Amino acid sequence: MEAQEEGRRRFMEFPYVSGPHRDLMVDLVSTVETRLGSQLRPCTLPQDVQFYQNQTGSAQASLQIRSGDKSSPKKLIVGELRRLHSISLFGGFNCWPSELFVKFGAMLMFNLGFGRGNLKFSSWIKIVECIKRTVTVPMQLLARFPAAFGEMCIGALTALADFMGAGIDFTLGSWLHCELPSGGALNITSLSAYLRHSTDAPNFLFELIQSTPTSFVLILDLPPRKDLVLHLDYLKNFYEETQLDKYRQQLEKLDEVQPYFSSSLYIRSVVSPTAILVRVDTKEGGGERLEEIIEKDVHPVLREVVGVWLDKCACGEREVEETERSILKKRDQLIKNQTIEIDLGSSFPRLFGEETASRVLGAIRGVFNSSTS
């Protein structure tokens, strides 16, 4: 537990970046983790993977990977059932199932936080309908055997857990600091989130790369998980109706912003049509102008985009048929493998040495290969 807390503390410090950059990252991580709540397990990576450096200390990095807990929604609701039983919720009700359904539904919604953004209203409707179908006996019977109500809901809750907790596979957050031989430093902060194969909704990707005091590269996208040419409804649902492209257009109106083209054709092929890939250069305005752009332009755009992803993708209600999941799983795995090889495989040994790079990349591969369906 202490190792977990120490690893998270180091990660959330973002020690080598400016104040606005740090605030942006803390806000992003906190927003995602708060919204996903109990669906995320604590990071269990070894301590020497959560924080690592080269022999001279000129390159340092922090890594946090939090896997999704598929059972968490069911545990949450079952726990609430038991708690409500313990205070004799049903003892004073002399009613039949339809009335019980209304009373229990209202209490459940209140106690689990309806209205605080934990679940959308349509999700609550599914919860309530799920419970309603299980209550098929008179209230007098439940009053005599209150534990029976919880038992009757187990089947429905299992299906409900699949519906509510099918989204998050894992989140991966990191920062990297490397002193450059020419002077200055390279600082990279990132957060990505991957969804399970039970949904085909887009993943989330954010990365801010700064190599000089007056410039950075920004990558912000909801990478698609289906071929957009073959699935025009997918393009419309996640990219057109959400108006994601307006945020790219908004940033590109700034004089200091230019489009960024990755040297990797592979990277350029897997991002969405609305991806924000820009280079910001404030040589004339200096470092103060750069921080101003991060605070007043990039940060608000990031809030909007991650909000779309949380509402529409991570906490959405889109599921795929069992027959499609194997195809989706294969595609996801190919992209994860290429991410390691292209993004990290070539640079990590050079920055941290073969031993450290092997240890860290091995841990990341372990998470990628154990992804749940």
C-alpha positions as CSV (number, residue, x, y, z in Angstrom):
1,M,0.0,0.0,0.0
2,E,2.8,2.4,0.8
3,A,4.5,1.6,-2.5
4,Q,1.3,2.3,-4.3
5,E,0.8,5.7,-2.6
6,E,4.4,6.7,-3.2
7,G,4.2,5.8,-6.9
8,R,1.0,7.8,-7.3
9,R,2.4,10.7,-5.3
10,R,5.4,10.9,-7.6
11,F,3.2,10.6,-10.7
12,M,0.9,13.4,-9.7
13,E,3.7,15.8,-8.9
14,F,4.7,16.3,-12.6
15,P,7.8,17.9,-11.2
16,Y,9.6,19.2,-14.3
17,V,6.9,21.1,-16.1
18,S,5.4,24.6,-15.7
19,G,2.6,25.5,-13.4
20,P,-0.1,25.6,-16.1
21,H,1.2,22.4,-17.6
22,R,1.1,20.7,-14.2
23,D,-2.4,22.0,-13.5
24,L,-3.6,20.7,-16.8
25,M,-2.3,17.2,-16.1
26,V,-3.6,17.1,-12.6
27,D,-7.0,18.2,-13.8
28,L,-7.1,15.7,-16.6
29,V,-6.1,12.7,-14.4
30,S,-8.5,13.8,-11.6
31,T,-11.4,14.3,-14.0
32,V,-11.0,10.8,-15.5
33,E,-10.4,9.0,-12.2
34,T,-13.3,10.8,-10.5
35,R,-15.7,10.0,-13.2
36,L,-14.7,6.4,-13.5
37,G,-14.6,6.0,-9.8
38,S,-14.6,2.4,-8.5
39,Q,-14.3,1.0,-12.0
40,L,-10.5,1.6,-11.7
41,R,-8.3,-0.5,-9.5
42,P,-5.2,1.0,-7.9
43,C,-1.9,0.7,-9.8
44,T,-0.1,-2.5,-8.9
45,L,3.0,-2.1,-10.9
46,P,6.3,-2.8,-9.2
47,Q,7.8,0.2,-7.5
48,D,10.8,0.2,-9.8
49,V,8.4,0.5,-12.8
50,Q,6.2,3.2,-11.2
51,F,9.3,5.3,-11.0
52,Y,12.6,4.7,-12.9
53,Q,15.7,6.5,-14.1
54,N,19.0,6.0,-15.8
55,Q,22.3,5.5,-14.0
56,T,23.1,9.2,-14.0
57,G,19.7,10.5,-13.1
58,S,19.5,12.6,-16.3
59,A,16.5,10.7,-17.5
60,Q,13.6,10.0,-15.1
61,A,10.0,8.8,-15.6
62,S,6.9,7.9,-13.7
63,L,4.2,5.4,-14.8
64,Q,0.8,4.6,-13.5
65,I,-1.5,1.9,-15.0
66,R,-4.9,1.4,-13.5
67,S,-6.9,-1.6,-14.7
68,G,-10.6,-1.6,-14.9
69,D,-12.6,-3.6,-12.3
70,K,-15.3,-5.3,-14.2
71,S,-17.2,-6.3,-11.0
72,S,-17.2,-2.9,-9.4
73,P,-20.7,-1.8,-10.5
74,K,-22.2,-5.1,-9.3
75,K,-20.3,-4.8,-6.0
76,L,-21.5,-1.3,-5.6
77,I,-25.2,-2.1,-6.1
78,V,-25.1,-5.3,-4.1
79,G,-23.4,-3.4,-1.3
80,E,-26.1,-0.8,-1.4
81,L,-28.8,-3.5,-1.3
82,R,-27.3,-5.0,1.8
83,R,-27.0,-1.6,3.5
84,L,-30.6,-0.7,2.7
85,H,-31.7,-4.1,4.0
86,S,-29.8,-3.5,7.3
87,I,-31.8,-0.3,8.0
88,S,-35.1,-2.2,7.3
89,L,-35.9,-0.3,4.2
90,F,-38.7,-2.7,3.4
91,G,-40.1,-3.2,6.9
92,G,-42.6,-0.4,6.8
93,F,-43.8,-0.9,3.3
94,N,-47.1,-2.7,2.9
95,C,-47.1,-2.7,-0.9
96,W,-46.9,-4.8,-4.0
97,P,-43.9,-5.1,-6.4
98,S,-44.7,-2.1,-8.6
99,E,-44.8,0.3,-5.5
100,L,-41.7,-1.4,-4.1
101,F,-40.0,-0.8,-7.4
102,V,-40.6,3.0,-7.2
103,K,-39.5,3.3,-3.5
104,F,-36.4,1.1,-4.0
105,G,-35.5,2.8,-7.2
106,A,-35.7,6.2,-5.7
107,M,-33.5,5.2,-2.7
108,L,-31.0,3.4,-4.9
109,M,-30.6,6.4,-7.2
110,F,-30.2,8.8,-4.2
111,N,-27.6,6.6,-2.4
112,L,-25.5,5.8,-5.5
113,G,-25.2,9.4,-6.5
114,F,-27.7,10.1,-9.3
115,G,-27.3,13.7,-10.3
116,R,-23.5,13.8,-9.5
117,G,-22.5,12.6,-13.0
118,N,-21.8,9.0,-12.0
119,L,-24.4,7.6,-14.4
120,K,-26.6,9.0,-17.1
121,F,-30.4,8.9,-16.7
122,S,-30.8,6.3,-19.3
123,S,-28.5,4.0,-17.3
124,W,-30.6,4.4,-14.3
125,I,-33.7,3.5,-16.3
126,K,-31.9,0.2,-17.2
127,I,-31.0,-0.4,-13.5
128,V,-34.6,0.2,-12.5
129,E,-36.1,-2.0,-15.2
130,C,-33.6,-4.7,-14.3
131,I,-34.7,-4.7,-10.7
132,K,-38.4,-4.4,-11.6
133,R,-38.2,-7.7,-13.6
134,T,-36.8,-9.6,-10.6
135,V,-39.5,-8.6,-8.2
136,T,-42.3,-11.0,-8.8
137,V,-43.6,-11.9,-5.3
138,P,-45.8,-10.0,-2.9
139,M,-44.2,-7.5,-0.5
140,Q,-45.5,-9.5,2.5
141,L,-43.2,-12.3,1.5
142,L,-40.2,-10.0,1.2
143,A,-41.0,-8.5,4.6
144,R,-40.6,-11.9,6.2
145,F,-37.4,-12.8,4.2
146,P,-35.7,-9.4,3.4
147,A,-32.5,-11.2,2.2
148,A,-34.6,-12.8,-0.5
149,F,-34.8,-9.5,-2.4
150,G,-31.0,-9.4,-2.8
151,E,-30.9,-13.0,-3.9
152,M,-33.6,-12.4,-6.5
153,C,-31.6,-9.5,-8.0
154,I,-28.3,-11.5,-8.4
155,G,-29.0,-12.6,-12.0
156,A,-30.1,-9.1,-13.0
157,L,-27.2,-7.5,-11.3
158,T,-24.7,-9.8,-13.1
159,A,-26.1,-8.6,-16.4
160,L,-26.2,-5.1,-15.2
161,A,-22.5,-5.3,-14.1
162,D,-21.6,-6.3,-17.6
163,F,-23.5,-3.4,-18.9
164,M,-22.1,-0.8,-16.5
165,G,-18.6,-2.1,-16.1
166,A,-17.8,-3.3,-19.6
167,G,-16.2,0.0,-20.5
168,I,-12.7,0.5,-19.0
169,D,-9.9,-1.8,-19.8
170,F,-7.1,0.3,-18.3
171,T,-5.7,3.9,-18.1
172,L,-2.0,4.6,-18.6
173,G,-0.5,7.9,-17.4
174,S,3.1,8.9,-17.4
175,W,5.6,11.7,-17.4
176,L,9.1,11.6,-18.7
177,H,12.0,14.1,-18.1
178,C,15.3,13.9,-20.0
179,E,18.2,16.4,-19.9
180,L,19.4,17.0,-23.5
181,P,23.1,17.1,-24.4
182,S,22.6,20.4,-26.1
183,G,21.1,21.9,-23.0
184,G,17.5,22.2,-21.9
185,A,15.3,19.2,-21.4
186,L,12.6,17.0,-23.0
187,N,9.4,16.7,-21.0
188,I,6.5,14.5,-22.0
189,T,3.3,14.0,-20.1
190,S,0.5,11.7,-21.3
191,L,-2.7,10.0,-20.4
192,S,-4.3,7.3,-22.5
193,A,-7.4,5.1,-21.8
194,Y,-8.4,1.9,-23.4
195,L,-11.9,0.4,-23.5
196,R,-12.8,-3.3,-23.4
197,H,-13.8,-5.4,-26.4
198,S,-17.4,-5.4,-25.3
199,T,-17.7,-1.9,-26.7
200,D,-16.2,-0.5,-30.0
201,A,-16.3,3.1,-28.8
202,P,-13.1,5.1,-29.3
203,N,-10.2,5.1,-26.9
204,F,-8.6,8.3,-25.5
205,L,-5.2,9.7,-26.2
206,F,-3.4,12.8,-24.8
207,E,0.2,13.7,-25.0
208,L,2.1,17.0,-24.6
209,I,5.7,17.0,-25.7
210,Q,8.0,19.9,-24.8
211,S,11.6,20.1,-25.9
212,T,12.3,23.8,-25.6
213,P,11.0,26.6,-23.3
214,T,9.0,28.1,-26.2
215,S,7.5,25.2,-28.1
216,F,5.6,22.0,-27.6
217,V,3.7,19.4,-29.6
218,L,0.1,18.5,-28.6
219,I,-1.6,15.2,-29.5
220,L,-5.2,14.9,-28.5
221,D,-7.6,12.3,-30.0
222,L,-10.3,9.7,-29.6
223,P,-8.7,7.1,-31.9
224,P,-11.3,5.1,-33.7
225,R,-11.6,1.3,-33.3
226,K,-13.4,0.7,-36.5
227,D,-12.8,1.5,-40.2
228,L,-14.6,4.8,-40.7
229,V,-15.1,4.3,-44.4
230,L,-17.0,1.0,-43.8
231,H,-18.9,2.3,-40.8
232,L,-20.2,5.8,-41.6
233,D,-22.6,5.6,-38.7
234,Y,-19.6,5.3,-36.4
235,L,-18.0,8.4,-38.0
236,K,-21.3,10.3,-37.6
237,N,-21.9,9.2,-34.0
238,F,-18.5,9.8,-32.5
239,Y,-17.0,12.5,-34.6
240,E,-19.6,14.5,-36.5
241,E,-22.4,14.8,-34.0
242,T,-20.0,15.5,-31.2
243,Q,-18.5,18.4,-33.3
244,L,-15.0,17.4,-32.2
245,D,-13.4,19.0,-35.2
246,K,-14.3,22.5,-33.9
247,Y,-11.7,22.1,-31.1
248,R,-8.9,21.5,-33.6
249,Q,-10.1,24.5,-35.7
250,Q,-10.2,26.6,-32.5
251,L,-6.6,26.0,-31.7
252,E,-5.4,26.4,-35.3
253,K,-6.7,29.9,-35.3
254,L,-3.9,30.9,-33.0
255,D,-0.9,32.5,-34.8
256,E,1.5,30.3,-32.8
257,V,-0.1,27.1,-33.8
258,Q,0.8,25.0,-36.8
259,P,-0.3,21.5,-37.9
260,Y,2.1,18.7,-36.7
261,F,2.9,15.8,-38.9
262,S,4.3,12.7,-37.2
263,S,7.3,11.2,-38.9
264,S,5.6,7.8,-38.4
265,L,3.1,7.0,-41.2
266,Y,1.6,4.4,-38.9
267,I,0.7,7.0,-36.2
268,R,-0.8,9.2,-38.8
269,S,-3.0,6.3,-40.0
270,V,-4.5,5.3,-36.7
271,V,-5.7,8.7,-35.5
272,S,-9.2,10.1,-36.2
273,P,-10.1,12.8,-38.8
274,T,-10.7,15.1,-35.9
275,A,-7.4,14.5,-34.1
276,I,-5.6,17.5,-32.8
277,L,-1.9,17.2,-33.8
278,V,-0.4,20.7,-33.6
279,R,3.0,22.3,-32.9
280,V,3.0,25.5,-30.8
281,D,5.9,27.8,-31.1
282,T,6.1,31.1,-29.2
283,K,9.7,32.3,-29.9
284,E,8.5,35.9,-30.1
285,G,6.3,35.8,-27.0
286,G,8.7,33.6,-25.0
287,G,7.9,31.1,-22.3
288,E,5.2,33.3,-20.7
289,R,3.1,33.2,-23.9
290,L,3.6,29.4,-24.1
291,E,2.2,29.0,-20.6
292,E,-0.7,31.3,-21.4
293,I,-1.6,29.2,-24.4
294,I,-1.5,26.0,-22.2
295,E,-3.7,27.6,-19.6
296,K,-6.2,29.6,-21.7
297,D,-6.4,27.6,-24.9
298,V,-5.2,24.0,-24.6
299,H,-6.6,23.3,-21.1
300,P,-10.2,24.4,-22.0
301,V,-10.1,22.4,-25.2
302,L,-8.8,19.3,-23.3
303,R,-11.7,19.6,-20.8
304,E,-14.2,19.6,-23.6
305,V,-12.7,16.7,-25.5
306,V,-12.3,14.5,-22.4
307,G,-15.8,15.3,-21.4
308,V,-17.0,14.0,-24.8
309,W,-15.0,10.9,-24.4
310,L,-16.3,10.2,-20.8
311,D,-20.0,10.9,-21.8
312,K,-20.1,9.2,-25.2
313,C,-17.4,6.5,-25.0
314,A,-16.3,5.5,-21.5
315,C,-19.7,5.8,-19.9
316,G,-21.8,5.3,-23.0
317,E,-24.1,2.4,-23.7
318,R,-22.7,1.1,-27.0
319,E,-22.0,-2.6,-27.1
320,V,-20.9,-5.0,-29.8
321,E,-22.1,-8.5,-30.5
322,E,-20.0,-11.5,-29.3
323,T,-19.2,-12.4,-32.9
324,E,-17.6,-8.9,-33.5
325,R,-15.5,-9.0,-30.3
326,S,-12.8,-11.3,-31.6
327,I,-12.1,-9.0,-34.6
328,L,-12.1,-6.0,-32.3
329,K,-9.8,-7.7,-29.9
330,K,-7.3,-8.6,-32.6
331,R,-7.3,-5.0,-33.9
332,D,-6.8,-3.5,-30.5
333,Q,-4.0,-5.9,-29.7
334,L,-2.2,-5.0,-32.9
335,I,-2.4,-1.3,-32.1
336,K,-1.1,-1.8,-28.6
337,N,1.8,-3.9,-29.8
338,Q,2.7,-1.3,-32.4
339,T,2.4,1.5,-29.7
340,I,5.1,-0.2,-27.7
341,E,7.4,-0.9,-30.6
342,I,7.1,2.5,-32.3
343,D,6.7,4.8,-29.4
344,L,8.8,3.2,-26.8
345,G,10.8,0.2,-28.1
346,S,13.5,2.3,-29.9
347,S,13.8,5.2,-27.5
348,F,13.7,3.6,-24.0
349,P,16.9,1.5,-24.2
350,R,18.7,4.7,-25.4
351,L,17.3,6.8,-22.6
352,F,17.3,4.4,-19.7
353,G,19.6,1.5,-20.6
354,E,18.7,-2.0,-21.7
355,E,18.0,-3.4,-18.2
356,T,15.6,-0.7,-17.1
357,A,13.9,-0.5,-20.5
358,S,13.4,-4.2,-20.6
359,R,11.9,-4.2,-17.1
360,V,9.5,-1.3,-17.9
361,L,8.5,-2.4,-21.3
362,G,7.9,-6.0,-20.0
363,A,5.5,-4.6,-17.4
364,I,3.6,-2.6,-20.0
365,R,3.4,-5.6,-22.3
366,G,2.1,-7.7,-19.5
367,V,-0.8,-5.2,-19.0
368,F,-1.5,-5.0,-22.7
369,N,-1.5,-8.8,-23.2
370,S,-3.8,-9.4,-20.2
371,S,-6.5,-7.0,-21.3
372,T,-10.0,-8.3,-20.6
373,S,-12.7,-8.9,-23.1
